[in-house]
């Protein structure tokens, strides 16, 4: 299952490298802030050849991210990763955005549901 979200780029991490049983790997983290009534910050991972997707981006750019969620268990605790596989820097007209209202301007078919009214705004 894939998801898509748009937001302001607020953090770009350095490329990290390592050696695994399948060979060398590269990883890079970045964080966006959504345009919701109560903005949320989401940390994404880029792996291997995808780390270059951030090379043309700068802080405060508006980006659209396509990603997948995956969870794994380790020592009785669950960890969830948001792994990005596509990143699009939005046009200059879209850079000057106004925070979204109840209905967002996501493209038709975006796999999102509205926020729960019981959710705390932090």
N, C-alpha and C positions, 0 to 999 in steps of 0.2 A: 504494500500500500504506500502510495506517495502523497506528499502534502506540498503545499505552496504557501509562502507568506512573504509579505513585503514590509520593509522597515528601514530605519536609518542605521547605517554602519557605525557602531560606536567603539569597536575594538578589533584590531587585527593582530593576531599573534605571530610569533616567529615560526619558521618551519622547524619542526623537530624530526630527528631521524633516529633509527634504531635498527637492530638486527633481530629478526624472528626466525622461527623454524622454516618459514617459506622464503627467506631472504630478507633483503633490506626493505625498510618501509619509511615513508615520510608522512607527517601529519601536521596540520595547521588548524588552529582554532580561530573563530571570529564570532563576534556578538552583534546582533542587531536589536534595535528597540522598535517594537511594533507601533502602529498608529492607532491603537484602540483608545477608547475613552479612558481606560486605565492601562497605559502602556506597559508592556511586558518585555523583559530582556531575555533573549534566547541565544544560547551558545551552540554553535554548529561546529562540526568537524569536517575537514577536507582530507582525503587520503591520497597518497601517491601522486599520480599524474594530475589530479584535480587541485593540488595546492596552488598551481599557477592561476587559477580562476580569480584570485584576489589581486594579482599583479597590476591590473588596470584600475583598481578601486582605491579610493581614499576615504579617510574618516569623514563622516557626515554625508556620504553619498547615500542615495536611496537605492536599495537593491531588492530584487525579487529572487527568492531562494526556493529551489525545489529540493526536497529532502525526504529521507526515509527514517523511521524510528525503529530502533532495535533495543531490546532489553536482554540482560543476562544476569544470572545469579552467581554470586561469589561469596562463599562462607556465610550463607544464610541471608545475604543482603542482595537487593536488586539494583542494577545500574542501567540507566537508559541513555542512549546516544542519539543525537539528531545528526545524521550523516548527510551532508549536502552533496548533490551530484550535478547541480546546474546552478549558475549564478548569473544574473543579468543586471547590469547597471542601468538604471532608468534614465530617460532623457532629461535634459535640463529643465523642461517644463514641469516634469514630475518631481524634480528635486525640491521645488518650493511647495511642499505639501502642507495642508492644514490637517491636524489630527482628525481621524475618521469619526463619524458619528455611529449610530447604531448599525446602519448598513454600510459596509465597506465597498470599495470599488474593485474588488477582486474579479478576475475574469470568470465568466460563466464556467461552472464545472469545478471550481476550486473546492478541494475536499476539506471544508471547515464547517464547524457548527458554531452557533452563537455561544458566548460565555454564559456560564451558570450564574443566576442571580444571587446564589448563596456564596459565591467566590469572594474572598477578601481582596481589596484593591492594593495588594502589595506582594 
